[in-house]
């Protein structure tokens, strides 16, 4: 995982997921979790971007 990905995972989780996976279910889940609370969005972004 690059430094840019780590910073985006923390600051803008949906953007980080979009850059790695594009528009799709993963992005929508990230957007929803970030809208519900910043922490769930960050956790989801790290889990999704760290595994692929």
C-alpha positions as CSV (number, residue, x, y, z in Angstrom):
1,X,0.0,0.0,0.0
2,X,1.5,3.3,-1.0
3,X,1.7,6.5,1.1
4,X,-1.0,8.2,-1.2
5,X,-3.4,5.3,-0.6
6,X,-2.9,5.5,3.2
7,X,-3.5,9.2,3.2
8,X,-6.6,9.0,1.1
9,X,-7.9,6.1,3.2
10,X,-7.7,8.4,6.2
11,X,-8.9,11.7,4.7
12,X,-11.3,10.6,1.9
13,X,-12.1,6.9,2.2
14,X,-14.6,6.7,-0.8
15,X,-12.1,8.4,-3.1
16,X,-9.4,5.8,-2.1
17,X,-11.8,3.0,-2.8
18,X,-12.8,4.5,-6.1
19,X,-9.2,4.9,-7.2
20,X,-8.5,1.2,-6.5
21,X,-11.8,-0.5,-7.5
22,X,-13.8,2.0,-9.6
23,X,-17.5,2.5,-9.4
24,X,-19.3,-0.5,-8.0
25,X,-20.7,-2.1,-4.9
26,X,-17.5,-1.6,-2.9
27,X,-17.5,2.1,-3.6
28,X,-21.2,2.4,-2.7
29,X,-20.6,0.6,0.6
30,X,-17.6,2.9,1.4
31,X,-19.7,5.9,0.6
32,X,-22.6,4.7,2.8
33,X,-20.3,3.9,5.7
34,X,-18.5,7.2,5.5
35,X,-21.9,9.0,5.4
36,X,-22.9,7.1,8.6
37,X,-19.6,7.9,10.3
38,X,-16.1,8.7,9.3
39,X,-14.5,5.9,11.4
40,X,-16.5,3.0,9.7
41,X,-15.6,4.4,6.3
42,X,-11.9,4.5,7.2
43,X,-11.9,1.0,8.5
44,X,-13.7,-0.3,5.4
45,X,-11.3,1.6,3.1
46,X,-8.2,0.0,4.9
47,X,-9.7,-3.5,4.8
48,X,-10.7,-3.3,1.1
49,X,-7.6,-1.6,-0.2
50,X,-5.2,-3.6,1.9
51,X,-6.4,-7.0,0.7
52,X,-6.0,-6.5,-3.0
